[in-house]
Amino acid sequence: KQWYQRRVAITAGIVNSEKIPKSKFKKLCNDKVVEEETLQCMECGRVWHKVCALYHPSVFPEGFVCITCRPEKKEHRFTAKQLPHCKLTKHIEDRVNTFLKDQKGDFHIGEVTIRVLGSFDKRVD
């Protein structure tokens, strides 16, 4: 077994920058198995991890339906395609997508979206 040392907080008023003596540490074993919550699709019955399915009850109040069973796929409004182009991103995106289309093979590679999220001149005094 691997043993990990964890800090035991003696009082509630400990400041993070304060040094804690090693004598106040306690040896604990990290051997607890935590069960992940699962969901079952109402349509196909497939079982998904709650985290993998990105499920939250406020988003799906009627119950969980997996991504393969949903009839409509809503376009996410916060995607890179909705961000504005600049000359550089337009040029790079066109070149990369042209290169990907020209690749030989039986598989569909898809499309690449490139945007600049921030640009500034850094000054060092």
C-alpha positions in Angstrom: 0.0 0.0 0.0 1.1 3.5 -0.7 0.8 5.9 2.2 0.2 9.6 1.7 0.7 12.3 4.2 -2.0 14.8 4.6 -2.1 17.9 6.7 -4.4 17.7 9.7 -6.0 21.1 10.4 -5.9 21.5 14.2 -7.8 24.8 14.2 -10.0 26.6 11.8 -7.8 29.7 11.7 -4.7 28.2 10.0 -3.3 30.5 7.4 -2.1 28.8 4.2 1.3 30.5 4.3 1.9 29.4 7.9 4.4 26.5 8.3 2.9 23.3 9.8 5.3 21.0 11.7 5.6 17.4 10.4 4.5 16.1 13.8 1.0 17.4 12.9 0.7 15.2 9.8 -1.2 12.0 9.8 -0.6 8.9 7.7 -3.6 7.8 5.7 -4.2 5.2 3.1 -5.6 6.1 -0.3 -7.5 2.9 -1.0 -11.1 4.0 -1.1 -13.0 3.1 -4.3 -15.5 5.7 -5.3 -18.4 4.5 -7.5 -19.1 6.8 -10.4 -22.7 7.8 -10.9 -24.3 6.3 -14.0 -27.4 7.2 -16.1 -29.5 5.1 -18.4 -30.8 6.5 -21.6 -34.6 6.6 -21.7 -34.6 5.7 -25.4 -32.0 2.9 -25.9 -31.2 1.9 -22.4 -27.5 2.4 -22.8 -25.6 3.2 -19.5 -23.5 6.3 -19.4 -21.2 7.8 -16.7 -22.9 11.0 -15.5 -19.7 13.0 -16.1 -19.1 11.5 -19.6 -22.7 12.3 -20.6 -22.3 15.9 -19.4 -25.7 15.5 -17.7 -27.2 18.0 -15.4 -30.9 17.8 -14.3 -31.6 21.5 -15.1 -30.5 20.9 -18.8 -32.6 17.7 -19.2 -35.6 18.1 -16.8 -37.6 15.4 -18.6 -34.9 12.7 -18.2 -31.6 11.7 -19.8 -31.5 10.9 -23.6 -28.1 10.1 -24.9 -26.5 12.0 -27.8 -27.1 9.2 -30.3 -30.8 9.1 -29.6 -31.6 12.8 -29.6 -33.6 13.7 -32.7 -32.2 17.2 -33.1 -28.7 18.3 -32.4 -28.7 21.9 -31.4 -25.8 24.0 -32.6 -23.8 25.2 -29.7 -23.7 29.0 -29.8 -20.3 29.3 -28.2 -18.1 27.8 -30.9 -15.0 29.0 -32.7 -17.0 29.3 -36.0 -19.0 32.2 -34.5 -15.9 34.2 -33.5 -14.7 36.8 -36.0 -11.9 36.2 -38.6 -8.8 38.2 -39.1 -6.6 38.0 -42.2 -4.2 35.6 -40.5 -6.8 33.1 -39.2 -8.6 33.2 -42.6 -5.4 32.4 -44.4 -4.2 29.6 -42.1 -7.7 28.1 -41.9 -8.0 28.0 -45.7 -4.6 26.5 -46.2 -5.1 23.8 -43.5 -8.6 22.8 -44.8 -7.3 22.7 -48.4 -4.5 20.5 -47.3 -6.8 18.1 -45.4 -9.2 17.9 -48.4 -6.3 17.0 -50.7 -5.1 14.1 -48.5 -5.7 10.7 -50.0 -7.6 8.1 -48.0 -11.0 6.5 -47.3 -11.7 8.5 -44.2 -13.3 11.9 -43.7 -10.9 14.2 -41.8 -13.3 17.0 -41.2 -12.8 20.7 -41.0 -10.5 22.9 -38.9 -11.5 26.2 -37.3 -8.8 28.7 -36.4 -9.4 32.0 -34.5 -7.2 34.4 -32.6 -8.5 34.8 -29.1 -6.1 37.4 -27.9 -3.3 39.5 -29.3 -1.2 42.1 -27.6 2.3 43.6 -27.8 4.4 42.8 -24.7 6.6 45.5 -23.4 9.5 44.8 -21.1 10.8 47.8 -19.2 
